[in-house]
Amino acid sequence: MANPDSIAHYLLKDVNRAVREFSLIEAGDHIAVGISGGKDSRTLLDLLLRGVAIPPQGDNAKRDVPGERLLYKITAIHIDGAKVGLPNVRPALEPWLKTMNVEYEIAPLEVSPTEKLPMDCFRCSWNRRKALFLAADRLGCNKVAFAHHADDAAVTALLSLMYKGQLETLNPSLSFFEGHFTVIRPLIFVTEAEISRYARAAGWEFPPELECPRLEKSRRVRLERFLATLDGKERQNIRANLWRAAREAMEF
């Protein structure tokens, strides 16, 4: 079995690259980390708790070093959708959060009485993001961290091209509500294969009953499975080309 600490050290190189290149994290930030319960968000929280290298700012700036006191604050937030028909992840997730020694909140997903259930992927994502933003605002967070990774960025670009006729992808950093807080994606250079390897090494288990019941109808999942049929080198090149083309189109 691979050593999770060794893998984390490797993954943090890509996280630090994203933090440095897109100015994602600064000393004094209060970061709300969106936790779904899956491998991606667990990996994100774990890596941020280990500590990222914050680029120095000014003559007296300090550099945060993994393993030392964090120069930023983290609060993990899970949006519980069990009351609207989504899987109840809390029994599996909360014990894990307690072992991480991190402040966390589990907030209920409140939807309008007129919301049609079960929600489609767009409405589900919209409502969960709204609930996460409200919780982050109430807790005084200035950053919200999502666990989207390099493969997510590539699939988003492909979805945009196929269904919108535009070349757009996930922005590593995006300001919301006139700068009230910023969404950041520290895993944007990390691949899903690397995250899966880390999750296995960490011994995390994900019961199939906790998966989204509408997973099979998701356009994103269908495209992800198509890309997964390609060999590793080909998939790597396609991912890189989509990311580069979308970045140039969006100028970030």
C-alpha positions, 0 to 999 in steps of 0.5 A: 500500500502506498504511503498517503503522506508521500502522495500528499507531498506530491499532490501539494506541489500542484496545489502550491502551483495553483495557489501561486499562479492564481493567488488563491490563498493569502495569510488571514483568509477564512476558507469555507471548504465545500465537503460533499463526502466524496474523494475529491472534497475529502482530498481538498480538505486534507491537503489544505489542513496539511498547509500550502505555501503562501506566496510572500507579500511584502517585506515582512510576509511569512511563508506558510510551510506544510506541517506548521501552524496554518496562516489561514483558517478553515471551516468545512461545510457540508450541505445535507440534502437528505430531506429533499431526497438526496443520499444521507451522507452525514452518518459516514461523513461526520465521524471522518470530519471529527478525526480531521480536527477541523471546525465544521458545519452541516447545514440543511439544504432548504429549497423553495416549496415550488421546487420540483422534486427530484431536482435535475442536476442543474437545480440541485447544484444551484440550490446546494451552492446557494446554501453553501454560500449562505453558510460561508457568509454567515460564518464570516468566510472570505473564500469558498474552496471547491474540489474541482480538479483538472479532469473536471476542468477538461470535461467542463470545457468539452460540455461547453463546446458541445452544448453551448457552442462556446469554449469555457471552463472552470475558473481557478479563482472567481469573485462573487457578490462584488468581491464579498468572497471568492471561489477558489479551486486549489485542485485545478492542476491535480488529476482525478487519477491522482486523487483516487490513488490518494483516497485508496492510500488513505483507506477511505471507503465510499458505499455505493448507496451514497452516490447521487441517484441521478448519476446515470442521467448526468451529461458530465458523467457520460463524458467522463466515462467516455474520456476514461475509455481512452488510454492514459497518454491520449487522455492526458493530452486531450485534458491539457489541450482542452484546458489550454484552449479554454484558458486562452479563450477566457483570458485567465 
